[in-house]
Amino acid sequence: MKLQNSDLLVAVYECRWWALDRRDARSVQLIMERAQRPLQLTAGKFCVLSFRLFAIIGKTSLGYLSMLLAVKER
């Protein structure tokens, strides 16, 4: 099950936020404010990465690292 931003917002709102101490209530407020905007991962300021593209880049980077380590050991 994938938790969406709106689901997170509803879950946080339905907790007993009014009974929390000041520091925890502030944290809950920040979570609620952040959950209203979608998460975007950027590469510099010129490209917005999807999770799929991020995973492909990570997999490729680890493949190159593995190859470099194998060459170094020879």
Residue pairs with C-beta under 8 A, 6 or more apart in sequence:
5 35
5 36
5 37
5 38
5 39
6 35
8 31
8 35
9 32
9 35
9 36
12 28
12 31
12 32
12 35
13 32
15 28
17 25
17 28
18 25
20 28
40 48
41 48
41 49
41 51
41 54
42 48
42 49
43 49
49 57
